[in-house]
Structures are given as structure tokens and as C-alpha cells.
Amino acid sequence: MRVFCLLAQTVLVTVGLFAIPALPQGLQPEYFPQTIPERVRYSDIVCSGTVVKISQAGKPINVDGEERSQWIATAAIDRVFKGTLGPNFVEFKYYGFIPPPGAIDIMTRVMADFRAGNRYLIFLNRHGSDLEVSIAPYQMEIRLAPRGLMSDESNVDLSQVLAKELVTAVQSAPETIGRSATRYYSWTEELIGKQAIPLVEPFLSSSNPLIRYQAAWWLSFRQVNSPVMNELNNAMRDESIEEWARSGARERLGDIAAGRYVPAAQK
């Protein structure tokens, strides 16, 4: 597994993020909607909640030309960012991958993978009176920390709240969520732009060396300073972390030395 870099920063639009209207039902994107604004756009409802139960929901069906299992998740919703939900507990349908007979290693779209006891940022669409994951062929949910953040509902910037949720998620589970830390940092940046940098900087002091490396790697595309360089050098030599991280640090240091992918102000 390797962490891949974005060679150019995404233009960030946070104003009105959670007011983006959903597309008409049945209209699917031609590619995976990776950014949070895109996921919001394709959803009627964006909420956070803890999955308390999953169960099968009938026979396998065909979804975009592939056979998929049907599942129902029951979730305790703690916050709604877009749309409306009535009860605290909701049920929604999602789909799973069914490997062909005899298949050992096959490339397929990553689909929803809800687990009871985990809390997620959930993207849903309405189909009549039923709820379903926003785009069936793709994994849209984002795992969050077990507990939500407390805030004053009457005076809150939802982009800021969600950005802090993403950062807290990395802090809460460094051995699992933390393995995708750079993705969470970039999602945070999509929401609040350059304000994400001071939220990521404390991870340079994490007790987890893989978290420290990912923070240094991510920050190095936005600012190059002594703490960032020191941690990249430490990661390059740290035998306690995996080879993909050591080689990633080594390659990034080489790029910086050659002036590649360095923040424009620091070239």
C-alpha cells in the first residue's frame, strides 16, 4: 500500500456546502465522487450516526451490471448536516460485493462496509419512504470517532464542525482510521481550506510514528519547515514503520531537494 500525492491542490469552496441540492433521483456520476462537496451534492441527507445493527435484506440483485448482496443498517443518528430525518434511529439499505466462484484476487469497486458499533458520516438518498446509500456502486461513508463533538447548535459553522470530526477521528483510532490519515487531512482541507494546516500540525507530535509520517508528508505539500523535514527524515530511518512509509518519506525528501512539488512561496 502506498500513499499517493495530489500534484495540485483542489480549489476549495466551503460557502453553502451543506446547502448544495441533491441531483435528481436516478442520476449517477460517471466516476467516484471522492470529495466531500461532491458526496454532499449527490445526497438528499448527510448525517452522522452509530450503526447498531446490520441484517440481510433479501436475495442478491443486479447493481450496475454486477451481482450484489442487499443489507439493511440500523443507525442511531446524532447529527444531521443536510436534509431532514425524523426518528433518532433510521434504517437504510446498502449493497455488498459477491465474489465470483473461485475468485481469489479481483479488482472491484469498494462498496459500503458498515460495521455495528462504528460511527460514520453517512450519505443517503430517499426512494419514496425508504432510505438508501447515495450511490450504490461506491463506498460513500466515512468512519468517525465513537463520540460526536459537542457544539452550540444556534451558532455553528457546519464545515468547521465536520472538519474537527475528521481530525478527531484520526486521533481516536490511530491503528485503523490513522492508516488513512492523509485522506482525512485532505477531506478537512476541502471543508476549511488553509485552516486545516494548524489542525494537522499537532499530529507531528503523535505517539504513533505512522501518524507522524503522514502528517509530515501531507504538510510538506503546503509548508516546508524544520518540524516537517525532521519528521520525514525520522520516518525514512524508522524500522518500526512499514516500508511503504519509509520509502514514501525518502521519495518526498528527494522531491523537496530537487524542488519538486514544493509550495510556491518556498521554491
C-alpha positions as CSV (number, residue, x, y, z in Angstrom):
1,M,0.0,0.0,0.0
2,R,1.3,3.4,-0.9
3,V,0.1,6.9,-0.1
4,F,-0.3,8.8,-3.4
5,C,0.1,12.6,-3.6
6,L,-2.2,15.1,-5.2
7,L,0.1,17.1,-7.5
8,A,-2.1,20.1,-7.4
9,Q,-4.4,21.4,-4.7
10,T,-8.1,21.3,-5.2
11,V,-9.9,24.7,-5.4
12,L,-11.9,24.7,-2.2
13,V,-15.5,26.0,-1.9
14,T,-17.0,25.9,1.6
15,V,-19.7,28.6,1.4
16,G,-23.0,26.9,1.3
17,L,-21.5,23.4,1.3
18,F,-24.4,21.8,3.1
19,A,-27.0,23.7,1.1
20,I,-26.0,22.0,-2.2
21,P,-29.1,20.5,-3.7
22,A,-29.1,16.8,-4.4
23,L,-29.2,15.7,-8.1
24,P,-32.5,14.2,-9.4
25,Q,-33.0,10.6,-8.3
26,G,-31.6,8.0,-10.7
27,L,-28.8,10.3,-11.9
28,Q,-25.5,8.7,-11.1
29,P,-22.0,10.2,-11.5
30,E,-19.6,8.7,-14.1
31,Y,-16.8,8.5,-11.6
32,F,-16.4,8.0,-7.9
33,P,-17.3,11.3,-6.1
34,Q,-14.2,11.5,-3.9
35,T,-14.6,14.9,-2.4
36,I,-17.0,15.7,0.4
37,P,-18.7,18.5,-1.6
38,E,-19.3,16.0,-4.4
39,R,-20.7,13.5,-1.9
40,V,-23.0,16.1,-0.4
41,R,-24.2,17.1,-3.9
42,Y,-25.3,13.5,-4.7
43,S,-27.1,13.1,-1.4
44,D,-30.5,14.1,0.0
45,I,-29.3,13.5,3.5
46,V,-25.9,13.9,5.2
47,C,-25.7,12.8,8.8
48,S,-23.6,11.2,11.4
49,G,-24.6,8.2,13.5
50,T,-23.6,4.9,15.0
51,V,-24.6,1.7,13.3
52,V,-26.2,-0.6,15.9
53,K,-27.4,-3.4,13.7
54,I,-26.9,-4.8,10.2
55,S,-29.0,-7.5,8.6
56,Q,-29.5,-9.1,5.2
57,A,-32.4,-7.6,3.1
58,G,-33.4,-10.2,0.6
59,K,-31.9,-12.0,-2.3
60,P,-28.9,-10.6,-4.3
61,I,-29.7,-8.2,-7.0
62,N,-28.0,-6.7,-10.1
63,V,-26.5,-3.3,-9.4
64,D,-24.8,-1.6,-12.4
65,G,-24.3,-5.0,-14.1
66,E,-22.8,-6.8,-11.1
67,E,-24.5,-9.1,-8.5
68,R,-24.7,-7.5,-5.1
69,S,-25.9,-8.6,-1.7
70,Q,-28.6,-6.4,0.0
71,W,-28.2,-5.2,3.5
72,I,-30.1,-3.0,6.0
73,A,-28.2,-0.9,8.5
74,T,-29.9,0.5,11.6
75,A,-28.2,3.6,12.9
76,A,-28.6,5.9,15.9
77,I,-28.3,9.4,14.3
78,D,-26.6,12.1,16.4
79,R,-26.5,14.9,13.9
80,V,-28.0,15.9,10.6
81,F,-25.9,18.2,8.3
82,K,-28.2,18.2,5.3
83,G,-31.8,17.3,4.8
84,T,-34.2,16.1,7.5
85,L,-34.7,12.9,9.4
86,G,-37.5,12.2,11.8
87,P,-36.6,9.5,14.4
88,N,-33.3,9.1,16.1
89,F,-33.0,5.6,14.8
90,V,-33.2,5.1,11.0
91,E,-32.8,2.2,8.6
92,F,-31.2,2.4,5.2
93,K,-30.2,-0.1,2.5
94,Y,-26.7,-0.7,1.2
95,Y,-25.1,-3.3,-1.0
96,G,-22.2,-5.7,-0.7
97,F,-19.7,-7.4,-3.1
98,I,-20.3,-11.0,-4.0
99,P,-17.0,-12.6,-5.4
100,P,-17.4,-14.8,-8.4
101,P,-17.0,-18.6,-7.8
102,G,-13.3,-19.5,-7.5
103,A,-12.2,-15.9,-7.4
104,I,-9.0,-15.3,-5.4
105,D,-8.0,-11.7,-6.2
106,I,-10.3,-9.4,-8.2
107,M,-10.4,-5.7,-8.7
108,T,-13.8,-4.2,-8.0
109,R,-15.4,-1.0,-6.7
110,V,-15.1,-0.6,-3.0
111,M,-18.7,-0.7,-1.7
112,A,-20.3,0.2,1.6
113,D,-18.9,-1.7,4.5
114,F,-20.9,-0.7,7.6
115,R,-19.9,-2.4,10.9
116,A,-22.1,-2.5,14.0
117,G,-20.6,-0.3,16.8
118,N,-18.8,2.1,14.4
119,R,-19.9,5.7,13.9
120,Y,-19.9,7.2,10.4
121,L,-20.6,10.2,8.3
122,I,-23.4,8.8,6.2
123,F,-24.7,9.9,2.8
124,L,-28.2,8.9,1.9
125,N,-30.9,9.3,-0.7
126,R,-34.6,8.9,-0.4
127,H,-36.5,6.4,-2.5
128,G,-40.1,7.0,-1.7
129,S,-40.4,6.3,2.1
130,D,-37.1,4.3,2.1
131,L,-33.5,5.4,2.6
132,E,-30.5,4.0,0.7
133,V,-26.8,4.9,0.4
134,S,-26.4,7.7,-2.0
135,I,-24.6,6.0,-4.8
136,A,-25.0,2.2,-4.7
137,P,-21.8,1.1,-6.5
138,Y,-19.5,3.1,-4.3
139,Q,-18.4,3.3,-0.7
140,M,-19.6,6.7,0.4
141,E,-19.5,6.5,4.2
142,I,-16.6,7.9,6.3
143,R,-15.8,6.4,9.6
144,L,-15.7,8.9,12.5
145,A,-14.8,8.9,16.2
146,P,-17.1,7.0,18.6
147,R,-18.4,10.2,20.1
148,G,-19.6,13.3,18.3
149,L,-18.4,16.8,19.2
150,M,-20.5,19.0,21.4
151,S,-21.4,22.4,20.0
152,D,-23.8,25.2,20.2
153,E,-26.4,24.4,17.5
154,S,-27.6,28.0,17.4
155,N,-24.2,29.4,16.4
156,V,-22.1,26.9,14.5
157,D,-20.3,26.6,11.1
158,L,-21.1,23.1,10.0
159,S,-17.9,22.9,7.8
160,Q,-15.8,23.6,10.9
161,V,-17.7,21.0,12.9
162,L,-17.2,18.4,10.3
163,A,-13.6,19.3,9.8
164,K,-13.0,18.8,13.5
165,E,-14.9,15.5,13.4
166,L,-12.4,14.2,10.7
167,V,-9.4,15.3,12.7
168,T,-10.8,13.7,15.9
169,A,-11.4,10.5,14.0
170,V,-7.7,10.2,13.3
171,Q,-6.9,10.9,16.9
172,S,-9.5,8.3,18.2
173,A,-8.2,5.3,16.2
174,P,-4.6,5.7,15.0
175,E,-4.2,2.0,14.3
176,T,-7.2,1.8,12.0
177,I,-8.5,5.2,10.8
178,G,-5.0,6.5,11.3
179,R,-3.8,4.4,8.4
180,S,-5.8,6.7,6.1
181,A,-4.8,9.9,7.9
182,T,-3.7,11.7,4.8
183,R,-7.1,11.2,3.2
184,Y,-8.8,12.6,6.3
185,Y,-6.4,15.6,6.3
186,S,-7.3,16.3,2.6
187,W,-11.0,16.0,3.4
188,T,-10.5,18.5,6.2
189,E,-8.9,20.9,3.7
190,E,-11.8,20.5,1.3
191,L,-14.0,21.9,4.1
192,I,-12.0,24.7,5.6
193,G,-9.1,25.3,3.2
194,K,-5.8,26.6,4.8
195,Q,-7.4,26.4,8.3
196,A,-6.7,22.7,8.0
197,I,-3.0,23.2,8.4
198,P,-3.0,24.1,12.2
199,L,-5.3,21.2,12.8
200,V,-2.8,18.8,11.2
201,E,0.4,20.2,12.7
202,P,-0.2,18.7,16.2
203,F,0.0,15.2,14.5
204,L,3.7,15.8,14.1
205,S,3.9,15.1,17.8
206,S,1.7,12.0,17.8
207,S,2.9,8.9,19.7
208,N,2.2,6.9,16.6
209,P,5.1,7.1,14.1
210,L,2.9,6.3,11.1
211,I,0.6,9.2,12.0
212,R,3.6,11.5,12.4
213,Y,4.9,10.5,8.9
214,Q,1.6,11.0,7.2
215,A,1.2,14.5,8.8
216,A,4.7,15.4,7.7
217,W,4.1,14.1,4.2
218,W,0.8,15.9,3.8
219,L,2.1,19.2,5.3
220,S,5.2,19.1,3.0
221,F,3.0,20.0,0.0
222,R,1.7,23.0,1.9
223,Q,4.6,24.2,4.0
224,V,8.2,23.0,4.4
225,N,9.8,23.8,7.7
226,S,12.1,22.2,10.3
227,P,9.4,20.1,12.1
228,V,8.2,18.7,8.7
229,M,11.7,17.9,7.4
230,N,12.8,16.4,10.8
231,E,9.8,14.0,10.8
232,L,10.3,13.0,7.2
233,N,14.0,12.2,8.0
234,N,12.9,10.3,11.1
235,A,10.4,8.3,9.1
236,M,12.9,7.4,6.4
237,R,15.1,5.7,9.0
238,D,12.4,4.3,11.3
239,E,12.5,0.5,11.1
240,S,9.3,0.3,13.2
241,I,7.1,1.5,10.4
242,E,6.3,-0.2,7.2
243,E,8.4,0.0,4.1
244,W,5.8,2.0,2.1
245,A,6.1,4.8,4.7
246,R,9.9,4.7,4.8
247,S,10.2,4.8,1.0
248,G,7.5,7.5,0.8
249,A,9.5,9.7,3.2
250,R,12.7,9.0,1.2
251,E,11.0,9.9,-2.1
252,R,9.4,13.0,-0.7
253,L,12.7,14.3,0.7
254,G,14.2,13.7,-2.8
255,D,11.4,15.7,-4.4
256,I,11.9,18.6,-1.9
257,A,15.7,18.6,-2.5
258,A,15.0,18.8,-6.3
259,G,12.4,21.5,-5.8
260,R,9.5,19.3,-7.0
261,Y,6.0,19.8,-5.6
262,V,7.2,22.4,-3.1
263,P,4.8,25.2,-2.0
264,A,5.3,28.1,-4.5
265,A,6.2,30.5,-1.7
266,Q,9.1,28.3,-0.7
267,K,10.6,27.4,-4.0
